[in-house]
Amino acid sequence: MVDPKGEGPTVQVYRLKRVKNRIAAMPVYMLNEGDGTFEDQIPCNLQRIHLHELTLDTSLVDKYIKGTILLKYLPHRLGDGEEIIKMILEEHVEQRNASGTATINVFFFGKLSKDCADRVQQTNTVVITGFDLKMSPTASKDGRHICQLELSETIGAKVYVCNKSAPRTPGNPVKTSDKRSASLKYTYTPLNKLKEGTIVCVYGVVKFFKAPYRSKGTDYCSVVTIMDQSNKRVTCTLFSGDEDTLPKIYKAGDIVRFHRLKIQAFRNEIQGITSMGFSALTFDGTVGAPIIPRTSSKSYNFTSEEHKIVEELRSWAATNLSFSTATVKLRDVQPMQFFDLTCQLVAKAPVDRSSVVLKVWDGTKCLYPAWKAFVGQAAVKGDPALIYQLQNLTVDILVYDNHIDVAKSLKPGAYLQIYNLHSKPHSTSQQIRDKSTSDLHLEFHLHGGTSFGRGIRVLSQNSEDVKELQRSLESVDVHEFQYLEDMALGGEDDFLKERPYQGEKLHVILERCQQKSATVLTAHQHVQFSSLDAVLKHTAPHKFCIRAKIKTYVPQNLFQCVKLYCPKCHSLQEVPDEETLALQFSDSAADHSNFQTPSTPWFKTHVLGSGEQGTRQVIIHFMIEEEMQTPEDSLILVEGATLRELYKLSDTFNCVIPVTSDHESLTLKGLSVPFLIQEKSCYYGCSACSNPKTMNDLRPLTEQNSWNAPIIAKALGIQPLQYSFLMKFTLDDETGSLDVLLWDDAEKFFQFSAAEVVHHEAFQEQLQMVMDRLCPGGTSIDDRPWLECCIKSYHIKNGSDLQINYQMFDTTVAEE
């Protein structure tokens, strides 16, 4: 017996269980600080247990652990495909001092892993209950608890997350990086009060530093010497597997904040080293400069009291400390000089296995001619037109040894601080013999090692040094220096002299180059990028490589971006929605109370009662084939079924064809509905290009013992429609705005098919994730990623007029 909605009792019971399971499956709860204390919002039967009480024999019934997420790792999959994410939890114990903190490894599995990856962040306060306890195999190495917590929704584990809101009052503003108030209050220890064996939080002014460099092991290392108002000098040796977690220091005089710095004695001197959970913030030390923390962390606390600490350190350092000014402009460089250089990278190239050349400028021209490294044009990474335009303002820096990996990772357009750069005369063998100083050229070298802080640092565009450099670059009249020399790196083609960037700020164009593109070109990487302004002015047809951002896109409802396309007549039509299809099948099913089916020897017919009290009849015609086949390989013809019933039949049978009978033969129900359903996937035909035949034309196929959509469509005279993406992006690059279609190459762009989006929820989610990455909602266009694209212009007829359209091709979404 089937109910009016097409669901039998078994289906209804299954749906009820599924709803109950969804209600029960709420393993992550977000709590608000304004709704009371943590303990007021969790079940009253739960009792707290501390980490020191945990053993494998401990009863965990109705127990919970409370703490802060100290570290959160990236999620990954186990060998069996199960998702897992690891976090480190630091226990909350009132009045616990820094040296007595306790931490434990926590592992989340399955769906709980995904929920926690999305909703639990570093520094969140959490309560964990319903966990399993296992021995930790890494306890002896990481120094954490000998046990580890394991949680999954299958064992009933639950996580309560405190979602704190920042209290704001006119007299006491709270400044935080992520707009939340500080969940912990930190005490900062003066440098002259540090004691061996403690873990502390400190502030200090940078007196000396070495930019992060690769140590002999796998970690990065940075050495920083700091001072504070106590006049105590402390050297800190900092290690991390992730370079971004080390302090982002640009120059002596910067101010740093270190959390969880471990103090030890080395050669009778107090020294600081990193400990578990170490974190750092860096601030410009210039009095009056904006107090903006430099950090890679997205979650950190910075209060108004700490704002005052930074201001006080700035004032104290300006009055009591002196810093050697090693930063020099290129115009002031002399031979045999060691100096620091603030500059912008124009291009780079490998010279040989032992060195890399960086081509940089700072808006000034070197007093002495700069020696140029000769490398093949194909090896140079950078815009040839910009290299040509800036050829007389750039210098080549040869980078050696331990700095090579950093140099290779740099992107043209990056703002750099290069420390302990060496200028020396370039002399030919003849000049050496003659001891001549005429025609002196300068070479620039960044030698190996880290002595005197030698290294390369990429600067943030928010830094005061970069802002000063940008002002210098903007004030330069490039054409004043354009033809002083005829020296281009490796030689240039004539087309570079067209000055395609005339009128634009060159340093801004270079900045675009360093920003990671959310898309990549699958071909034509050698083609120069064009501005949208140039594209709009160019005649069609033509092909371009562009770099732009998505201003908006349509359709915003992404399910509407999939169309049905006829490759024969090139027509497009909407994909019928489930509700419309269900209504069409329900109407025909309601009229199907009596039937008279044609008698043929090549199928068997079975009648099933359906609807209320079995008054509606569903007729299934089974094909009689040469060889006996399983249901998974069989084709059936169905009359009088609802859409839900057809879907259920497609779960069992390979091919389901909805039909109707005219007493003489079986025919298709029409082309406004699918002519074939396979595993709930619908196949449609073009009404203009099809010449439908009766089901008798399927008989020759019974000898093939194989059924698929193209073969069935051909036998029935159907021109199949294809699922196809069709979207319109409005692109913008600050020079112009352009509407570009994503159509022919859309599946290459997304790296999955339109049919997969229609038939599988996972691909619908993936499509939404891709578009959220390319054009994040609630953001300005300045905060959106750049797209590198190939586009082509072409003419189409719009009535009697010709219209220019643009379409994207040979472009795909980059891996995250």
Summary of the structure (lengths in Angstrom):
residues: 816
radius of gyration: 34.8
end to end distance: 50.8
largest distance: 113.5
contacts: 2422
relative contact order: 0.07
helix: 26%
strand: 34%
